[in-house]
Amino acid sequence: MSGLCFLLPHALRAGDSSLLLSRLQESCIDCHSGTDPEGGLDLSPLVEKLVEKSEPAESDMATWIKVHDRVKAGEMPPEEGLDEEAKRSFLKPLHQRLIQLDRSHIDVEGRAVWRRMNRFEYENSVRDLLHAPWLQLANMLPEDGELHRFNKLGDALDVSHVNLARYMNAADYALREVVARTTDRPKQKIVRYYAREQGDMYRRVHYTEFNRSPERATFPLIGYDADVDVLRDPKHPFTVGENDPVKREQEAFGVVASSYEPIEIRFGSFKAKTSGRYKLRFRGYTFWAAGEEKNWWRPDREKTSRGRRSEPVAIYSRAEPRQLRRLGDFDFQIEPSVQELDVWLLEGETIQPDAVRLFRSRPPAWHNPLAEKDGMPGVAFQWMEVEGPFTAQWPSRGHQLLFDDLPLRQEGKTVVVESERPLHDARRLMQRFLQTAYPRPHQTDDVDRFVSVVEAALQEGMAFADAMIAGYTAVLCSPGFICLEEQPGNLDDDALANRLSLFLWNTSPDAKLRTLASKHELHHPEVLSQQVDRLLDDPNSQRFVNAFLDYWLDLRKISDTSPDELLYPDYYLDDALVDAALEETRLFFAELIRENLPAKNLIESDFTFVNERLAKHYGLPPFESSQLRRVELPSDSVRGGLLTQASVLKVTANGTTTSPVVRGAWVNERILGVEIPPPPASVPAIEPDTRGAVTIRDQLQRHRADDSCNVCHKIIDPAGFALESFDVAGGWRDSYRSFKEGEPIAGYGKNGQPFTFTQGPSVDASGELPNGRTFADVNELKQWLLADERSVARNLVVKLLTYATGASPRFSDREAIETILDRYADQGYPIRSIIVAIATNPLFLNK
């Protein structure tokens, strides 16, 4: 039985039952019964089940909870309402009965339903188990379902033959990735790959029928000077090679355009021979290319000189067919410098750099937007140095987990794991593997079951290693690994360790949590609090930050739409802006946790994180760097808090237009916790006028004239109107963009094409809240929202509880939520403290 159930009796006394029945009949049944009930809601068949049945259907409970909340809010009865005494008299017995029924359900079923890991939890768990951080498994698994905004709830995480087949493929792949492929420890090498020797760079020096544009060509350089011998003579060697080491170190290839399919330079002669950890070092610098005499925006490759500023460079790994993974970034300076990245690479991946600030030429007749009358910036690459793969031990920890110290034998190109006593070794190894893989102690019959898989494989003639991988694959697809084993009532220590680790690290528990669970110490309040702090202080907590924000704020959708190339050419193809916007929100939320800052910072803060690109986007003081840093915001800045971050503003737009309805609903649901019902099927969606002739406010004003529409829109629209000051990528605007007649806007997009849009109607960011309070702009809206900090904090608690427990808070959980809020109200609801309070609360400690 749940430890929460002592709060209320298990059944209503006869007097309470009669009182509840009379209150419902007095206040509800007259209107909500018969052939034409008010609002189409007939409560008469539900009343008896509410009063008499031990457990009404969940749908009935949801109806009564809605009745309770609407009466409490004064929304029912709709006209004259109830005075405070009558309201209390109605709500008290209903509230008591709903809690009683909810607690009875929790006693039997628990708060959360059975669930499996989602695909990201599975990827992290297998990575950690096999000590293989490079494994890419999530995309091998089917998309997870969502419920209450998260992919953590069992009702949405189905298990089908398709899921199991994909899990088996992913598990088999992961296991084979960590098996030793040589009998000797791989040699850790340092190999330098010179830019002048890379085919993807030197093939772009001389013009062909496919390219006669200097912007899409590479620039052979000796230091800052053009290597005219290479430029003018197609037969001239691209490099002096080993014959002249001093000159070789000065050779480089430069570009004045960012990597795009027509000009994707690569260090293609390198391919990772094995998956693992590597260090990549890049030497390069910036240069200046003079423009042609007449067409000054086109570079003259024979006229180059010293650069004028630093340039950001992003580094991607590339696997064919053109699968890119962003590995990191750095800044090349004017003087040659060596920049280093510590990365994980997959076997076969090569390296592709990208000078991200430079433009991306798109036909026809492009114009470099960074060009000045005397030239344009460029980035020069001299060489890439690769060190690795780093092997902390050999065979790897993953291999040793699978095969311990069994000898290896080279057989052609295959490495064979030798076993003189296969069945004996199979049992020994399987027992050890289960002890490490399962989040709770395994049973003898578990070992028997998986050893039988190995035995059957051996009988079919499989090699010992392949047979063991078949058995290990079965383990990694079994309920004991994939599923959360939680029983109604208090979680045991093993289940608590698993839930805590999935909450804060998005993976199975580590050795420390397992040890505490085995000693039955994790439930001790002081031990549990210490572990929450330990997990939050560990770099692995970034997994929690990323996963929570991906679903709470929809950040996983940030690249689902692209800015329209005609209406927003200044954002089109600007990957650096998208990357910075995403990282800003992640760093910001992590900072709130690390510094234990109040929840009001979600609405308004005096700091944020920006790099050069994002600072320019926000109109903040400029600086040169691709690295995001914490900056204090000017007192009059519209930035600060989540609502005005570019990531949020991008995921709430479609790339072409913005909608106050979409953004307003997002703010209400994600930040304030106000659930907005879907619009009636008979009401068509409002499509903003992309021509810019009519503002969305004008269209909504006509739409809201319908009383049935206005019921929701008066709640949704105000926050959306305030955010109309921000365009589809979160840039500030005073007016809309239009394709109709109007004042033309001068400029060139990142694609090199001239702006074709004009200045449209002015933006009106004012609005009126449902309580009648008005605001002029987003800053005033923030202040009104902060007048009720508790609602913002309450919503955060609800979202964290849903994510942490795999269950949306129930009616009977409300008291516990308010207790958490009461505890931290005087401190402004500090976010780290809230997370600790959730992880140590009975709601978290019970299924």
Long-range contacts (C-beta under 8 A, 24 or more apart in sequence): 1-107, 1-489, 2-103, 2-106, 2-107, 2-110, 2-488, 2-489, 2-490, 2-842, 2-846, 3-489, 3-490, 3-842, 3-845, 3-846, 4-103, 4-106, 4-812, 4-816, 4-842, 4-846, 5-103, 5-106, 5-107, 7-99, 7-103, 7-815, 8-96, 8-99, 8-100, 8-103, 9-100, 10-100, 10-104, 11-54, 11-100, 12-51, 12-93, 12-96, 12-97, 12-100, 16-93, 16-96, 16-97, 17-51, 17-52, 19-93, 20-50, 20-51, 20-93, 20-94, 20-97, 21-47, 21-51, 23-89, 23-90, 23-93, 23-94, 24-50, 24-51, 24-94, 26-90, 27-71, 27-77, 27-82, 27-86, 27-90, 28-67, 31-77, 43-67, 50-97, 50-101, 51-97, 54-101, 54-104, 55-101, 55-104, 55-105, 56-101, 61-98, 61-101, 61-102, 61-811, 64-94, 64-98, 65-98, 65-811, 67-94, 68-94, 68-95, 68-98, 68-811, 98-811, 98-812, 99-811, 99-812, 102-810, 102-811, 102-812, 103-812, 106-488, 106-810, 106-812, 106-846, 107-488, 107-489, 108-488, 109-488, 110-486, 110-487, 110-488, 110-489, 110-846, 110-847, 111-805, 111-807, 111-810, 111-813, 111-843, 111-846, 111-847, 112-153, 112-154, 112-486, 112-805, 112-806, 112-807, 112-847, 113-153, 113-154, 113-155, 113-806, 113-807, 114-154, 114-483, 114-484, 114-486, 115-152, 115-153, 115-154, 115-157, 115-483, 115-484, 115-806, 116-154, 116-157, 116-159, 116-163, 116-479, 116-482, 116-483, 116-484, 117-482, 117-483, 117-484, 117-502, 118-144, 118-151, 118-152, 118-157, 119-143, 119-144, 120-151, 120-506, 120-547, 121-502, 121-506, 121-507, 122-167, 122-170, 122-482, 124-505, 124-506, 124-507, 124-508, 124-543, 125-481, 125-507, 125-508, 126-170, 126-171, 126-174, 126-476, 127-507, 128-507, 128-508, 128-510, 129-401, 129-436, 129-437, 129-508, 130-174, 130-175, 130-177, 130-178, 130-397, 130-398, 130-401, 131-178, 131-396, 131-397, 131-398, 131-401, 132-174, 132-177, 132-178, 132-275, 132-396, 132-398, 133-277, 133-344, 134-177, 134-275, 134-276, 134-277, 134-344, 134-345, 134-346, 135-174, 135-177, 135-275, 136-346, 137-170, 137-173, 137-174, 140-166, 140-169, 140-170, 140-173, 141-166, 141-167, 141-170, 142-166, 146-551, 147-808, 148-802, 148-808, 149-551, 149-552, 149-669, 149-670, 149-799, 149-802, 150-551, 150-552, 150-802, 150-803, 151-551, 152-502, 152-802, 152-803, 152-806, 153-802, 153-806, 153-807, 153-808, 154-806, 164-477, 167-476, 167-477, 167-482, 168-473, 168-477, 171-472, 171-473, 171-476, 171-477, 172-469, 172-473, 174-476, 175-402, 175-469, 175-472, 175-473, 175-476, 176-469, 177-275, 177-398, 178-396, 178-398, 178-399, 178-401, 178-402, 179-398, 179-399, 179-402, 179-403, 179-415, 179-417, 179-465, 179-469, 180-394, 180-395, 180-396, 180-399, 180-408, 180-415, 181-274, 181-415, 182-410, 182-415, 183-408, 183-409, 183-410, 183-415, 184-394, 185-391, 185-394, 186-273, 186-274, 186-389, 186-391, 186-394, 188-387, 188-388, 188-389, 188-390, 188-391, 189-386, 189-387, 189-388, 190-385, 190-386, 190-387, 191-270, 191-385, 191-386, 192-383, 192-384, 192-385, 193-267, 193-269, 193-270, 193-383, 193-384, 193-385, 193-386, 194-239, 194-248, 194-251, 194-382, 194-383, 195-251, 195-252, 195-253, 195-265, 195-267, 195-381, 195-382, 195-383, 195-384, 196-220, 196-238, 196-239, 196-248, 196-251, 196-252, 196-253, 197-238, 197-239, 197-241, 197-269, 198-253, 198-265, 198-266, 198-267, 198-268, 198-269, 199-268, 199-269, 200-264, 200-265, 200-266, 200-268, 201-253, 201-265, 201-266, 201-381, 202-238, 202-253, 204-263, 204-265, 205-230, 205-231, 205-238, 205-253, 206-234, 211-262, 213-298, 213-361, 214-256, 214-298, 214-299, 214-300, 214-301, 215-256, 215-257, 215-263, 215-298, 215-299, 215-359, 215-361, 215-366, 215-368, 215-752, 216-257, 216-262, 216-263, 216-361, 217-263, 217-301, 218-253, 218-254, 218-255, 218-263, 218-265, 219-253, 219-254, 219-255, 219-256, 219-287, 219-289, 219-299, 219-301, 219-304, 219-378, 219-380, 220-251, 220-252, 220-253, 221-251, 221-252, 221-253, 221-254, 221-287, 221-304, 221-380, 222-247, 222-250, 222-251, 222-252, 223-250, 223-252, 224-285, 224-287, 224-288, 224-304, 224-305, 224-306, 224-307, 225-304, 225-305, 226-301, 226-302, 226-303, 226-304, 227-251, 228-302, 231-301, 231-302, 249-382, 250-382, 251-382, 252-284, 252-285, 252-380, 252-381, 252-382, 253-380, 253-381, 254-287, 254-289, 254-304, 254-378, 254-379, 254-380, 254-381, 255-355, 255-358, 255-378, 255-379, 256-289, 256-299, 256-358, 256-368, 256-376, 256-377, 256-378, 257-355, 257-358, 257-359, 257-360, 257-361, 257-368, 258-354, 258-355, 258-356, 258-357, 258-358, 258-359, 258-360, 258-573, 258-750, 259-352, 259-353, 259-354, 259-355, 260-360, 260-361, 260-362, 260-573, 262-361, 263-361, 264-352, 265-352, 265-353, 265-381, 266-318, 266-350, 266-351, 266-352, 266-353, 267-350, 267-351, 267-352, 267-353, 267-384, 268-350, 270-350, 270-351, 270-384, 270-386, 271-348, 271-349, 271-350, 272-345, 272-346, 272-347, 272-348, 272-349, 272-350, 272-389, 273-347, 273-389, 274-347, 274-389, 275-344, 275-345, 275-346, 275-347, 275-389, 276-344, 276-345, 276-388, 276-389, 276-390, 276-391, 277-342, 277-343, 277-344, 277-345, 277-388, 277-389, 277-390, 278-342, 278-343, 278-344, 278-345, 278-386, 278-387, 278-388, 278-389, 278-390, 279-340, 279-341, 279-342, 279-343, 279-386, 279-387, 279-388, 279-390, 280-315, 280-327, 280-340, 280-341, 280-343, 280-351, 280-384, 280-385, 280-386, 281-338, 281-339, 281-340, 281-341, 281-384, 281-385, 281-386, 281-387, 282-313, 282-315, 282-330, 282-332, 282-338, 282-339, 282-340, 282-341, 282-353, 282-381, 282-383, 282-384, 282-385, 283-336, 283-337, 283-338, 283-339, 283-381, 283-382, 283-383, 283-384, 283-385, 284-313, 284-332, 284-336, 284-337, 284-339, 284-379, 284-380, 284-381, 284-382, 285-332, 285-333, 285-334, 285-335, 285-336, 285-337, 285-379, 285-380, 285-382, 286-310, 286-311, 286-332, 286-333, 286-334, 286-377, 286-378, 286-379, 286-380, 287-377, 287-378, 287-379, 287-380, 288-375, 288-376, 288-377, 288-378, 289-375, 289-376, 289-377, 289-378, 290-374, 290-375, 291-371, 291-372, 291-373, 291-374, 291-375, 291-376, 296-371, 296-372, 296-373, 296-374, 296-375, 297-367, 297-368, 297-371, 297-376, 298-368, 298-371, 299-368, 299-375, 299-376, 299-378, 303-375, 304-378, 305-375, 306-334, 307-334, 307-377, 307-378, 308-334, 308-377, 309-334, 309-377, 309-624, 310-334, 310-624, 310-625, 311-355, 311-357, 311-358, 311-377, 311-379, 312-355, 312-356, 312-357, 312-576, 312-611, 312-612, 312-613, 312-625, 312-626, 313-339, 313-353, 313-354, 313-355, 313-356, 313-379, 313-626, 314-353, 314-354, 314-356, 314-575, 314-576, 314-579, 314-626, 315-341, 315-343, 315-351, 315-352, 315-353, 315-354, 316-351, 316-352, 316-353, 316-354, 317-343, 317-345, 317-346, 317-349, 317-350, 317-351, 317-352, 318-349, 318-350, 318-351, 318-352, 319-346, 319-348, 319-349, 319-350, 320-348, 324-352, 325-349, 326-579, 327-351, 329-356, 329-626, 329-627, 330-626, 331-624, 331-625, 331-626, 331-627, 332-379, 332-380, 336-382, 338-385, 345-389, 351-384, 353-381, 354-575, 355-379, 356-575, 356-576, 356-626, 357-576, 357-612, 357-613, 359-748, 359-750, 359-751, 359-752, 360-573, 360-750, 360-751, 360-752, 361-751, 361-752, 362-565, 362-573, 362-751, 362-752, 362-753, 366-751, 366-752, 366-753, 367-748, 367-752, 367-753, 367-754, 368-748, 368-752, 369-747, 369-748, 369-749, 369-750, 369-752, 401-432, 401-433, 401-436, 402-429, 402-433, 402-468, 402-469, 402-472, 403-429, 403-465, 403-468, 404-428, 404-429, 404-432, 416-463, 416-464, 416-465, 417-463, 417-464, 417-465, 417-468, 418-464, 419-464, 422-458, 422-464, 422-467, 423-451, 423-454, 423-455, 423-458, 425-464, 426-451, 426-454, 426-455, 426-458, 426-467, 426-468, 426-471, 427-451, 429-468, 430-454, 430-468, 430-471, 430-472, 430-475, 433-472, 433-475, 434-475, 434-480, 437-475, 437-476, 437-481, 438-475, 438-480, 438-481, 439-481, 439-485, 439-494, 439-497, 439-498, 439-501, 439-508, 439-509, 439-514, 440-480, 440-485, 440-494, 440-495, 440-498, 440-517, 441-494, 441-518, 442-480, 446-480, 449-474, 450-474, 450-475, 450-478, 484-806, 486-847, 487-847, 488-847, 489-846, 489-847, 490-845, 490-846, 491-845, 491-846, 491-847, 493-517, 493-518, 493-520, 493-521, 493-522, 493-523, 495-847, 496-522, 496-523, 496-528, 496-845, 497-522, 499-804, 499-805, 499-844, 500-528, 500-531, 500-532, 500-535, 500-839, 501-535, 503-544, 503-803, 503-804, 503-839, 503-844, 504-532, 504-535, 504-536, 504-540, 504-541, 504-544, 504-835, 504-839, 505-535, 505-538, 505-540, 505-541, 505-543, 505-544, 506-543, 506-544, 506-547, 507-540, 507-543, 523-845, 525-840, 528-839, 528-840, 529-836, 529-840, 532-835, 532-836, 532-839, 532-840, 533-836, 536-593, 536-832, 536-835, 541-590, 541-593, 542-586, 542-590, 545-586, 545-589, 545-590, 545-593, 546-586, 548-589, 548-799, 548-800, 548-803, 549-585, 549-586, 549-589, 551-803, 552-670, 552-799, 552-803, 553-585, 553-642, 553-647, 553-648, 553-651, 553-670, 554-651, 554-652, 554-666, 554-670, 555-582, 555-585, 555-586, 555-647, 555-651, 557-651, 558-582, 558-647, 558-650, 558-651, 560-651, 561-650, 561-653, 561-654, 561-655, 561-728, 562-655, 563-655, 563-728, 563-729, 564-655, 564-656, 564-728, 565-749, 565-751, 565-753, 566-739, 566-756, 566-757, 567-656, 567-690, 567-737, 567-739, 567-757, 568-655, 568-656, 568-727, 568-728, 568-729, 568-737, 569-748, 569-749, 569-750, 569-751, 569-753, 569-755, 570-747, 570-749, 570-750, 570-755, 571-728, 571-729, 571-731, 571-750, 572-749, 572-750, 572-751, 573-749, 573-750, 573-751, 574-613, 574-729, 574-750, 576-613, 576-626, 577-613, 577-614, 577-617, 577-646, 577-729, 578-650, 580-610, 580-611, 580-613, 580-614, 580-628, 580-646, 581-614, 581-645, 581-646, 581-647, 581-650, 581-729, 581-730, 582-647, 583-609, 583-628, 584-608, 584-609, 584-610, 584-614, 584-628, 584-645, 584-646, 584-647, 585-642, 585-645, 585-647, 585-648, 587-628, 587-630, 588-642, 588-645, 591-630, 592-831, 592-832, 593-831, 593-832, 593-835, 594-832, 595-832, 596-830, 596-831, 596-832, 596-833, 597-830, 597-831, 598-789, 598-827, 598-828, 598-829, 598-830, 598-831, 599-789, 599-792, 599-793, 599-796, 599-828, 599-829, 599-830, 599-831, 599-834, 600-786, 600-789, 600-792, 600-828, 600-829, 601-641, 601-831, 602-641, 602-642, 602-671, 602-792, 602-796, 603-641, 603-642, 603-643, 603-671, 603-782, 603-785, 603-786, 603-792, 604-640, 604-641, 604-782, 604-783, 604-786, 605-633, 605-640, 605-641, 606-632, 606-633, 606-640, 607-631, 607-632, 607-633, 607-640, 608-633, 608-639, 608-640, 608-645, 614-646, 617-646, 617-729, 617-730, 617-731, 618-646, 618-732, 619-732, 638-725, 638-732, 638-777, 638-778, 638-779, 641-782, 642-671, 643-667, 643-671, 643-719, 643-723, 643-778, 643-782, 644-723, 644-726, 644-730, 644-778, 645-730, 646-729, 646-730, 646-731, 647-730, 648-730, 649-723, 649-726, 649-727, 649-728, 649-729, 649-730, 650-728, 650-729, 650-730, 652-723, 653-727, 653-728, 653-729, 654-728, 655-728, 656-690, 656-728, 657-688, 657-690, 657-696, 657-728, 658-688, 658-696, 658-723, 658-724, 658-726, 658-727, 658-728, 659-686, 659-688, 659-696, 659-720, 660-696, 660-697, 660-700, 660-716, 660-717, 660-719, 660-720, 660-721, 660-723, 660-724, 661-686, 661-700, 661-713, 661-716, 661-717, 661-720, 662-720, 663-719, 663-720, 663-723, 664-715, 664-716, 664-717, 664-718, 664-719, 664-720, 664-721, 664-723, 665-716, 665-720, 667-719, 667-720, 667-723, 668-715, 668-716, 668-719, 670-795, 670-799, 671-785, 671-792, 671-795, 672-785, 672-791, 672-792, 672-795, 673-791, 673-794, 673-795, 673-798, 673-799, 674-715, 676-712, 676-715, 676-716, 677-712, 679-709, 679-712, 680-708, 683-709, 690-739, 691-738, 691-739, 691-740, 692-736, 692-737, 692-738, 692-739, 692-740, 692-742, 692-758, 692-760, 692-761, 693-738, 693-740, 694-761, 695-736, 695-761, 695-763, 695-764, 696-724, 697-721, 697-724, 697-764, 714-770, 715-770, 717-767, 718-767, 718-768, 718-769, 718-770, 718-775, 718-781, 719-767, 719-781, 721-764, 721-765, 721-766, 721-767, 722-765, 722-766, 722-767, 722-775, 722-777, 722-778, 722-780, 722-781, 723-765, 723-778, 724-763, 724-764, 724-765, 725-763, 725-765, 725-777, 725-778, 726-778, 733-763, 734-762, 734-763, 735-759, 735-760, 735-761, 735-762, 735-763, 736-760, 736-761, 736-762, 736-763, 789-828, 789-829, 790-821, 790-825, 790-829, 792-829, 793-821, 793-824, 793-829, 793-834, 794-818, 794-821, 796-829, 796-831, 796-834, 797-821, 797-834, 797-838, 800-834, 800-835, 800-838, 801-838, 801-843, 801-844, 804-838, 804-839, 804-844, 805-843, 805-844, 809-843, 813-843, 816-841, 816-842, 816-843
